[in-house]
């Protein structure tokens, strides 16, 4: 396993020392020439999601390609979905689900290696979703891009609406399946 991936996994274990090593390694990797790739993926993520929030699925599909084993952990929860489920019909329905939206994103952190880029973002949308009226939809998002040959494809997206935070009691109720 490449050093940066190994250190990122160690950092995920909660070991603060490992996190510092992972942060230093990520900085070293970025300093070695991956800045332009990360910048391009940040821009592509923003442009594609802005298109999706407008209901422009064609532009979204032009900008984002999924890996064969893509997973989506939706902000609505439930069972994760997979790339094979994203048929042309489902993508068209996804384009109709979002309407008249505006979008911006804040980059919290990015990590890069030769074949993987991870973006931790806060996405801010003001959009009509489904049949609901326009409202703010801030999301905490993690995106994982993998390089396949010369192309970068989205391998994973996890989003949740907990930007404002919730109490321990609220989190416990959700964990118990209470609504």
C-alpha positions as CSV (number, residue, x, y, z in Angstrom):
1,X,0.0,0.0,0.0
2,X,1.4,3.4,-0.9
3,X,2.7,5.4,2.1
4,X,0.1,8.1,1.8
5,X,-2.8,5.6,1.7
6,X,-1.3,3.7,4.7
7,X,-1.0,6.9,6.7
8,X,-4.5,8.0,5.8
9,X,-5.8,4.7,7.1
10,X,-3.8,5.1,10.3
11,X,-5.2,8.6,10.7
12,X,-8.7,7.2,10.4
13,X,-8.0,5.0,13.4
14,X,-8.1,8.0,15.6
15,X,-4.4,8.1,16.5
16,X,-3.4,11.8,16.6
17,X,0.2,11.1,15.9
18,X,-0.8,9.1,12.8
19,X,-3.0,12.0,11.7
20,X,-0.1,14.4,11.8
21,X,2.0,12.0,9.7
22,X,-0.9,11.6,7.3
23,X,-1.3,15.4,7.1
24,X,2.4,15.8,6.4
25,X,2.4,13.1,3.8
26,X,-0.7,14.6,2.1
27,X,1.1,17.9,2.0
28,X,4.2,16.3,0.6
29,X,2.2,14.5,-2.1
30,X,0.4,17.7,-3.0
31,X,3.8,19.5,-3.2
32,X,5.1,16.9,-5.6
33,X,2.8,17.9,-8.4
34,X,-0.8,16.8,-7.6
35,X,-2.0,20.3,-6.9
36,X,-3.4,20.7,-10.5
37,X,-5.2,17.4,-10.3
38,X,-6.8,18.3,-7.0
39,X,-7.7,21.8,-8.2
40,X,-9.3,20.3,-11.4
41,X,-11.4,17.8,-9.3
42,X,-12.5,20.5,-6.9
43,X,-13.7,22.6,-9.9
44,X,-15.2,19.6,-11.6
45,X,-17.1,18.7,-8.4
46,X,-18.4,22.2,-8.1
47,X,-19.4,22.6,-11.8
48,X,-21.1,19.2,-12.0
49,X,-23.1,19.6,-8.8
50,X,-24.1,23.1,-9.8
51,X,-25.5,21.6,-13.0
52,X,-27.3,18.9,-11.1
53,X,-28.9,21.4,-8.8
54,X,-30.2,23.2,-11.9
55,X,-31.6,19.9,-13.1
56,X,-29.0,19.8,-16.0
57,X,-28.2,16.1,-15.9
58,X,-26.5,16.2,-19.3
59,X,-23.8,18.6,-18.1
60,X,-23.5,16.6,-14.9
61,X,-22.9,13.4,-16.8
62,X,-20.4,15.1,-19.1
63,X,-18.3,16.2,-16.1
64,X,-18.6,13.2,-13.8
65,X,-17.9,9.6,-14.6
66,X,-18.4,6.9,-12.0
67,X,-16.1,3.9,-11.4
68,X,-17.7,0.5,-12.0
69,X,-17.8,0.0,-8.2
70,X,-19.1,3.5,-7.4
71,X,-21.0,3.8,-4.1
72,X,-23.4,6.6,-3.0
73,X,-24.3,7.1,0.6
74,X,-27.2,9.5,0.2
75,X,-28.0,12.4,2.6
76,X,-31.4,10.7,3.0
77,X,-29.7,7.6,4.6
78,X,-30.7,4.1,3.8
79,X,-28.9,1.4,1.9
80,X,-26.0,2.7,-0.2
81,X,-26.5,2.6,-3.9
82,X,-24.0,1.3,-6.5
83,X,-22.8,2.4,-9.9
84,X,-24.6,-0.4,-11.7
85,X,-28.0,1.0,-10.5
86,X,-27.4,4.4,-12.3
87,X,-29.1,3.5,-15.6
88,X,-29.8,6.3,-18.1
89,X,-33.4,6.3,-16.9
90,X,-32.4,6.7,-13.3
91,X,-30.0,9.5,-14.2
92,X,-32.8,11.3,-16.1
93,X,-35.0,11.0,-13.0
94,X,-32.2,12.3,-10.9
95,X,-32.1,15.4,-13.1
96,X,-35.8,16.0,-12.7
97,X,-35.5,15.6,-8.8
98,X,-33.5,18.9,-8.5
99,X,-34.7,22.2,-9.9
100,X,-33.7,25.8,-10.1
101,X,-30.8,25.4,-7.7
102,X,-27.8,27.5,-6.9
103,X,-24.7,25.8,-5.6
104,X,-21.4,26.6,-3.9
105,X,-18.9,24.5,-2.1
106,X,-16.3,25.0,0.6
107,X,-13.2,22.7,0.6
108,X,-12.5,21.5,4.2
109,X,-9.6,19.3,3.3
110,X,-8.1,17.4,0.4
111,X,-5.8,14.4,0.2
112,X,-4.0,13.1,-2.9
113,X,-1.9,10.2,-4.0
114,X,-0.9,9.1,-7.5
115,X,-4.2,7.2,-8.0
116,X,-6.7,8.7,-5.4
117,X,-8.0,12.1,-4.4
118,X,-10.3,12.5,-1.4
119,X,-12.2,15.8,-1.0
120,X,-14.0,16.7,2.2
121,X,-16.5,19.5,1.4
122,X,-19.4,21.5,2.7
123,X,-21.9,21.9,-0.1
124,X,-24.4,24.7,0.0
125,X,-27.4,24.4,-2.2
126,X,-30.6,26.5,-2.4
127,X,-32.8,24.3,-4.5
128,X,-36.2,22.7,-5.1
129,X,-35.8,19.0,-4.2
130,X,-38.5,16.6,-5.3
131,X,-41.8,18.3,-4.7
132,X,-40.6,20.5,-1.9
133,X,-40.3,24.2,-2.2
134,X,-36.9,25.9,-2.6
135,X,-34.9,25.8,0.6
136,X,-31.3,25.7,1.8
137,X,-29.7,22.2,1.7
138,X,-26.2,22.4,3.2
139,X,-24.4,19.0,3.2
140,X,-21.2,17.5,4.6
141,X,-19.7,15.6,1.7
142,X,-16.8,13.2,1.2
143,X,-15.8,12.4,-2.4
144,X,-13.3,9.8,-3.4
145,X,-11.9,10.0,-7.0
146,X,-9.7,7.2,-8.4
147,X,-7.5,7.4,-11.4
148,X,-8.3,4.9,-14.2
149,X,-5.6,5.3,-16.8
150,X,-5.6,9.0,-17.7
151,X,-9.1,9.6,-16.3
152,X,-10.3,10.5,-12.9
153,X,-13.6,8.8,-11.9
154,X,-15.8,9.2,-8.9
155,X,-15.7,6.1,-6.8
156,X,-17.6,7.2,-3.7
157,X,-19.8,10.0,-2.4
158,X,-21.1,10.2,1.1
159,X,-23.3,13.2,2.1
160,X,-25.2,14.1,5.2
161,X,-27.3,17.1,6.3
162,X,-25.6,17.5,9.7
163,X,-23.7,20.7,8.9
164,X,-25.4,22.4,11.8
165,X,-24.7,19.5,14.2
166,X,-27.1,17.6,16.3
167,X,-27.1,16.6,20.0
168,X,-25.9,13.3,21.4
169,X,-29.5,12.5,22.2
170,X,-30.6,13.2,18.6
171,X,-27.8,11.1,17.2
172,X,-28.7,8.3,19.6
173,X,-32.3,8.4,18.5
174,X,-31.3,8.2,14.8
175,X,-29.0,5.3,15.6
176,X,-31.9,3.5,17.2
177,X,-34.0,4.1,14.1
178,X,-36.3,6.6,15.6
179,X,-37.4,9.5,13.4
